[in-house]
Amino acid sequence: MDFKVNTNEIKDTFNQCQSKEESFRALVKISKTLVRLDTNLKSNSNAVTGCESQVWLTAEKDKETGLWHFQADSDAKLIRGFLAILLAYVEELNSEQIQQLDLLSQLNDLNLEAYLTSSRNNGILAIITRIKELTQ
């Protein structure tokens, strides 16, 4: 899957935000880079449990390179933004790299705590856990 944003662009975008409103707009803009999942992939087997919103996540390992490719979607715009960010960090990494990556720390570095309510934080943790499970 090709992402229209990379981790450096994400960091630059959020480092330049000077208000909560700017961060919100940036998160919504990034959410639009996430390609919508086909309806047939929005199945129970791809659902991420532990999220208040509906979230689906697929992962496929390239047999030749050993690198992972992801697709994800959500019915919630902000969660789609978080998904786009998380997947930008793990796309085209191998299993070992993904397992060692502290994704929550990466999100914290973007100063997005204002959007992480208790239930949303639990959902983000569930997504991160699912990414790690799929790539073991």
KEMARFI-695177 format. One record per residue: x, y, z of N, C-alpha, C in turn; residue in one letter. Coordinates in pm, 1 decimal, always signed. Example, Ala and Ser with C-alpha at 12.3 -4.5 7.8 and 13.67 -1.06 7.14 Angstrom:
<pagus>
       n_X       n_Y       n_Z      ca_X      ca_Y      ca_Z       c_X       c_Y       c_Z  res
   +1319.0    -569.0    +780.0   +1230.0    -450.0    +780.0   +1320.0    -330.0    +780.0    a
   +1285.0    -225.0    +708.0   +1367.0    -106.0    +714.0   +1290.0      +3.0    +787.0    s
</pagus>
This chain:
<pagus>
       n_X       n_Y       n_Z      ca_X      ca_Y      ca_Z       c_X       c_Y       c_Z  res
     +84.8    -118.4      +0.0      +0.0      +0.0      +0.0     +88.7    +123.8      +0.0    m
     +61.2    +217.9     -85.0    +137.3    +342.2     -89.0     +71.9    +445.3      +1.0    d
    +152.7    +505.1     +86.5    +102.8    +611.7    +171.4    +145.2    +743.9    +111.0    f
     +57.8    +840.1    +119.0     +87.2    +971.6     +64.7    +167.9   +1055.6    +162.2    k
    +184.6   +1006.0    +282.9    +264.6   +1076.5    +382.8    +367.0    +979.0    +439.1    v
    +481.3   +1032.9    +477.6    +579.5    +949.3    +544.1    +601.8   +1003.7    +684.6    n
    +677.5    +932.2    +762.7    +692.9    +969.3    +903.4    +759.1   +1105.6    +920.7    t
    +852.6   +1140.4    +833.4    +915.2   +1273.1    +844.5    +814.9   +1384.2    +816.8    n
    +730.4   +1364.1    +716.3    +626.8   +1463.3    +686.3    +528.2   +1475.4    +801.9    e
    +494.8   +1361.8    +862.3    +402.7   +1363.1    +976.2    +462.8   +1442.8   +1091.2    i
    +588.1   +1414.1   +1124.3    +654.8   +1486.0   +1233.8    +661.3   +1635.3   +1204.5    k
    +700.7   +1669.8   +1082.2    +709.5   +1811.5   +1044.7    +573.9   +1879.8   +1055.7    d
    +470.5   +1813.1   +1007.7    +335.8   +1869.8   +1011.1    +294.2   +1902.4   +1153.2    t
    +308.8   +1806.4   +1244.6    +262.0   +1827.9   +1381.3    +355.1   +1918.1   +1461.8    f
    +483.1   +1920.8   +1428.0    +574.6   +2013.7   +1495.4    +543.1   +2158.6   +1459.8    n
    +486.1   +2180.4   +1341.9    +452.1   +2315.8   +1298.5    +317.7   +2363.4   +1352.8    q
    +237.8   +2273.0   +1403.5    +106.7   +2310.5   +1457.5    +124.8   +2391.3   +1585.2    c
     +57.7   +2506.3   +1591.3     +73.0   +2594.1   +1706.4     -52.3   +2601.0   +1792.9    q
    -152.5   +2524.0   +1756.3    -274.2   +2523.2   +1837.0    -341.4   +2387.0   +1825.0    s
    -433.1   +2364.3   +1916.4    -510.1   +2240.2   +1913.9    -590.5   +2230.7   +1784.3    k
    -641.2   +2344.0   +1737.4    -720.4   +2345.9   +1614.5    -635.1   +2307.2   +1493.4    e
    -511.3   +2357.6   +1488.8    -422.4   +2322.3   +1377.9    -389.8   +2173.4   +1380.3    e
    -366.3   +2119.4   +1498.9    -338.8   +1975.9   +1512.0    -459.2   +1893.9   +1467.6    s
    -578.0   +1939.5   +1504.7    -700.3   +1870.3   +1464.8    -712.9   +1868.7   +1312.6    f
    -691.6   +1984.4   +1249.9    -700.8   +1991.9   +1103.5    -596.7   +1901.1   +1037.6    r
    -477.0   +1896.6   +1094.4    -371.7   +1810.9   +1039.5    -409.3   +1663.6   +1052.1    a
    -467.5   +1626.6   +1165.9    -509.1   +1488.1   +1187.0    -619.4   +1449.0   +1088.4    l
    -713.1   +1538.8   +1065.7    -820.8   +1512.9    +968.8    -763.0   +1502.4    +828.0    v
    -668.4   +1589.7    +794.6    -606.8   +1586.1    +661.6    -533.0   +1454.3    +639.9    k
    -459.5   +1410.1    +741.3    -387.4   +1283.3    +730.8    -485.4   +1167.2    +719.5    i
    -600.3   +1178.5    +784.7    -700.0   +1070.2    +776.6    -744.9   +1047.2    +632.7    s
    -741.1   +1151.1    +552.4    -785.7   +1140.8    +413.2    -685.5   +1067.5    +324.9    k
    -562.3   +1046.4    +374.3    -462.9    +972.5    +296.4    -482.4    +822.1    +307.3    t
    -562.1    +779.7    +403.5    -584.9    +636.8    +425.1    -689.7    +587.5    +325.3    l
    -649.6    +496.7    +239.5    -739.8    +442.5    +137.8    -847.3    +358.7    +206.1    v
    -971.5    +379.1    +167.3   -1084.1    +304.8    +224.4   -1071.6    +156.0    +191.1    r
   -1102.8     +73.5    +289.6   -1102.0     -71.6    +269.6   -1221.2    -114.0    +185.7    l
   -1200.6    -215.8    +103.3   -1312.8    -277.4     +33.4   -1408.3    -334.6    +137.0    d
   -1534.8    -332.3    +105.5   -1637.3    -381.2    +197.8   -1611.5    -524.9    +241.3    t
   -1563.2    -609.3    +150.0   -1539.6    -750.0    +185.0   -1427.5    -766.8    +287.7    n
   -1342.1    -667.0    +305.1   -1235.9    -673.3    +405.9   -1282.7    -621.8    +541.9    l
   -1399.6    -560.9    +544.7   -1455.5    -512.6    +671.5   -1532.8    -626.8    +737.0    k
   -1456.7    -726.8    +776.9   -1514.6    -848.9    +833.2   -1476.2    -862.5    +980.1    s
   -1542.1    -954.3   +1048.2   -1510.5    -978.8   +1189.0   -1366.1   -1022.6   +1207.4    n
   -1313.0   -1098.5   +1111.8   -1175.1   -1146.3   +1125.0   -1073.6   -1032.7   +1114.8    s
   -1110.9    -922.7   +1050.8   -1021.5    -806.9   +1039.1   -1054.4    -696.2   +1138.9    n
   -1158.9    -715.8   +1217.1   -1198.8    -614.6   +1315.2   -1098.5    -610.9   +1430.2    a
   -1072.8    -490.6   +1479.0    -986.0    -472.8   +1595.7   -1077.2    -462.0   +1716.9    v
   -1066.5    -556.9   +1807.2   -1148.8    -553.5   +1927.6   -1085.4    -460.2   +2029.7    t
   -1169.3    -398.0   +2110.4   -1120.3    -305.7   +2211.9   -1130.4    -160.5   +2170.3    g
   -1184.7    -136.9   +2052.3   -1203.3      -0.5   +2003.3   -1350.6     +37.4   +2015.7    c
   -1375.4    +159.8   +2059.1   -1512.3    +209.5   +2065.7   -1569.5    +226.7   +1925.2    e
   -1486.5    +273.7   +1834.0   -1524.9    +287.8   +1693.5   -1502.1    +155.1   +1622.7    s
   -1561.1    +143.1   +1505.5   -1533.1     +25.6   +1424.1   -1398.5     +46.3   +1356.1    q
   -1310.3     -51.8   +1371.0   -1176.9     -45.3   +1311.4   -1146.4    -181.3   +1250.2    v
   -1092.3    -178.2   +1128.4   -1050.5    -299.5   +1060.2    -905.1    -283.2   +1019.8    w
    -830.4    -392.5   +1028.8    -687.5    -389.5    +998.9    -648.2    -519.5    +930.0    l
    -579.1    -507.7    +817.2    -524.0    -624.9    +750.4    -373.7    -606.4    +737.1    t
    -303.1    -718.1    +736.4    -157.8    -715.4    +720.1    -117.5    -830.2    +629.0    a
     -27.3    -801.5    +537.0     +20.9    -903.5    +444.9    +172.2    -891.9    +435.2    e
    +237.6   -1005.9    +450.2    +383.6   -1009.9    +444.0    +427.2   -1046.7    +302.7    k
    +514.8    -964.8    +246.1    +570.5    -993.1    +114.7    +664.9   -1112.5    +128.1    d
    +637.6   -1218.7     +55.2    +716.1   -1342.3     +67.8    +860.6   -1324.9     +22.2    k
    +883.1   -1236.3     -72.0   +1019.1   -1216.2    -123.1   +1103.3   -1128.7     -31.0    e
   +1044.6   -1021.7     +18.9   +1122.6    -925.2     +97.4   +1106.4    -942.4    +247.6    t
    +997.7   -1006.2    +290.1    +970.1   -1019.4    +433.1    +914.4    -892.6    +495.4    g
    +880.3    -795.3    +411.6    +827.1    -668.0    +460.8    +674.9    -673.6    +465.6    l
    +619.5    -602.1    +561.8    +474.8    -602.8    +584.1    +406.0    -487.2    +512.6    w
    +283.9    -515.2    +466.5    +198.6    -414.7    +403.3     +62.9    -419.0    +473.2    h
      +8.3    -301.9    +499.6    -112.5    -290.4    +580.9    -222.6    -216.1    +507.1    f
    -344.6    -248.0    +547.2    -462.2    -171.4    +509.1    -546.3    -157.5    +634.9    q
    -610.2     -44.5    +649.8    -693.7     -22.4    +768.2    -802.9     +77.8    +734.4    a
    -905.9     +75.7    +817.2   -1016.0    +170.4    +799.9   -1090.3    +181.9    +932.4    d
   -1165.3    +287.7    +945.9   -1248.6    +309.5   +1063.5   -1367.3    +394.4   +1023.5    s
   -1472.3    +384.4   +1103.2   -1589.0    +468.9   +1080.4   -1572.1    +605.7   +1145.6    d
   -1462.2    +626.3   +1219.2   -1437.3    +752.6   +1289.6   -1319.8    +826.7   +1225.8    a
   -1342.6    +952.1   +1190.2   -1242.9   +1031.8   +1119.6   -1111.9   +1045.0   +1197.7    k
   -1119.1   +1074.7   +1327.0    -995.7   +1090.5   +1404.3    -918.7    +959.3   +1414.3    l
    -989.7    +850.2   +1432.2    -922.6    +719.9   +1438.5    -857.7    +688.7   +1304.3    i
    -922.8    +726.5   +1194.7    -860.2    +709.4   +1062.4    -729.3    +787.4   +1055.6    r
    -725.8    +905.5   +1115.3    -601.7    +982.5   +1120.0    -493.5    +910.7   +1198.4    g
    -531.0    +858.4   +1315.2    -434.9    +782.3   +1395.4    -388.9    +657.0   +1320.8    f
    -480.9    +589.6   +1252.1    -443.9    +471.7   +1173.5    -342.7    +507.7   +1065.2    l
    -367.6    +616.9    +994.3    -275.7    +659.2    +888.8    -136.5    +684.4    +945.4    a
    -131.0    +747.0   +1062.6      -1.9    +773.7   +1126.3     +65.7    +642.8   +1166.4    i
      -7.6    +556.7   +1235.2     +50.5    +429.7   +1280.7    +100.4    +346.5   +1162.9    l
     +20.7    +338.9   +1057.9     +60.6    +257.0    +944.1    +178.7    +316.8    +869.3    l
    +191.0    +447.8    +869.4    +308.5    +510.0    +808.2    +435.8    +465.6    +879.8    a
    +426.6    +442.9   +1009.5    +543.2    +399.4   +1087.3    +578.2    +252.6   +1064.5    y
    +480.7    +168.0   +1032.5    +508.2     +24.3   +1022.3    +510.5     -29.0    +879.1    v
    +461.5     +47.6    +784.6    +457.0      +2.5    +645.7    +598.1     -27.6    +595.1    e
    +610.3    -143.4    +531.3    +734.9    -189.6    +470.2    +848.7    -206.9    +570.3    e
    +813.7    -247.6    +692.0    +914.1    -291.5    +788.5    +903.1    -442.6    +800.9    l
   +1009.6    -505.4    +853.2   +1000.7    -649.0    +878.3    +945.5    -672.5   +1018.5    n
    +919.1    -797.5   +1050.0    +856.6    -831.5   +1178.4    +938.4    -783.1   +1296.6    s
   +1068.4    -804.7   +1292.3   +1154.3    -764.7   +1404.1   +1149.5    -613.4   +1426.0    e
   +1154.4    -537.4   +1318.7   +1148.8    -391.3   +1330.3   +1016.5    -346.1   +1391.2    q
    +908.4    -407.7   +1348.9    +776.5    -370.2   +1400.6    +765.5    -405.1   +1548.2    i
    +813.5    -522.5   +1586.3    +805.2    -564.5   +1726.1    +885.4    -471.8   +1816.9    q
    +995.5    -418.5   +1767.9   +1081.0    -331.5   +1848.9   +1033.6    -186.4   +1852.3    q
    +948.1    -148.7   +1761.3    +903.4     -10.0   +1750.0    +804.8     +26.1   +1861.0    l
    +830.7    +136.9   +1927.8    +740.5    +187.3   +2032.3    +643.6    +286.4   +1967.5    d
    +533.6    +233.0   +1916.9    +438.0    +315.6   +1843.1    +369.2    +419.0   +1931.0    l
    +341.9    +384.5   +2054.9    +277.4    +480.6   +2144.8    +368.8    +599.8   +2169.4    l
    +495.9    +574.6   +2184.2    +593.2    +682.5   +2201.7    +597.4    +772.1   +2077.1    s
    +588.0    +709.7   +1959.6    +586.5    +788.1   +1835.3    +466.0    +882.2   +1832.9    q
    +350.7    +831.7   +1875.2    +231.0    +916.9   +1881.0    +247.7   +1027.5   +1984.0    l
    +302.9    +993.4   +2099.0    +323.5   +1094.0   +2204.2    +416.2   +1205.1   +2157.6    n
    +514.6   +1171.2   +2075.1    +607.3   +1271.7   +2022.3    +537.2   +1373.1   +1932.3    d
    +419.6   +1338.6   +1883.0    +344.2   +1428.8   +1795.3    +251.3   +1521.3   +1873.1    l
    +251.8   +1508.2   +2006.0    +169.2   +1592.9   +2093.6     +20.6   +1584.0   +2061.2    n
     -28.2   +1462.2   +2047.4    -169.2   +1441.0   +2015.1    -250.7   +1397.1   +2136.0    l
    -196.7   +1415.9   +2255.6    -264.8   +1372.4   +2377.6    -404.0   +1433.2   +2391.9    e
    -422.5   +1554.1   +2341.8    -551.7   +1622.5   +2354.9    -664.4   +1542.9   +2288.9    a
    -629.5   +1458.3   +2193.5    -730.7   +1381.1   +2121.5    -742.4   +1239.0   +2173.3    y
    -661.1   +1204.8   +2272.6    -662.7   +1069.4   +2327.0    -743.1   +1064.3   +2455.9    l
    -874.7   +1062.1   +2441.6    -960.8   +1039.4   +2557.2    -931.1    +898.9   +2608.7    t
    -981.8    +867.0   +2724.2    -956.9    +735.5   +2783.3    -999.2    +622.9   +2689.0    s
   -1118.9    +633.1   +2634.0   -1166.3    +526.6   +2544.9   -1089.1    +525.1   +2413.4    s
   -1054.4    +642.0   +2360.9    -977.9    +648.0   +2236.2    -837.2    +593.2   +2258.9    r
    -777.9    +624.0   +2374.7    -645.3    +571.7   +2407.2    -648.6    +419.0   +2412.8    n
    -754.0    +363.8   +2473.4    -768.9    +218.3   +2477.2    -779.3    +160.7   +2336.5    n
    -849.4    +230.8   +2249.3    -861.3    +186.7   +2110.7    -728.1    +189.8   +2038.1    g
    -650.8    +296.1   +2059.5    -517.7    +306.4   +1997.7    -429.2    +192.5   +2046.7    i
    -434.0    +164.8   +2176.6    -355.5     +53.7   +2231.7    -399.0     -79.4   +2170.1    l
    -529.4     -96.6   +2147.2    -579.6    -219.1   +2083.9    -528.5    -230.9   +1940.0    a
    -523.0    -119.8   +1869.0    -471.8    -120.0   +1731.5    -324.0    -156.8   +1731.7    i
    -246.9     -96.2   +1820.0    -103.6    -125.6   +1828.7     -82.0    -272.8   +1863.3    i
    -159.3    -322.8   +1958.8    -149.1    -464.0   +1997.0    -179.4    -554.1   +1878.3    t
    -281.8    -518.7   +1801.8    -320.0    -600.2   +1685.3    -211.0    -597.0   +1577.9    r
    -150.5    -482.5   +1555.0     -39.6    -473.3   +1459.1     +72.0    -568.9   +1501.0    i
    +106.1    -566.7   +1628.8    +214.1    -652.4   +1680.2    +175.9    -800.2   +1669.4    k
     +50.6    -833.2   +1699.3      +4.8    -973.0   +1689.4     +12.7   -1023.9   +1545.5    e
     -34.3    -943.1   +1452.3     -36.5    -985.0   +1312.3    +102.8   -1005.0   +1254.9    l
    +201.1    -935.9   +1309.2    +335.2    -937.9   +1249.9    +435.9   -1021.1   +1328.6    t
    +389.0   -1098.9   +1423.3    +480.6   -1184.9   +1500.0    +535.0   -1296.1   +1414.1    q
</pagus>
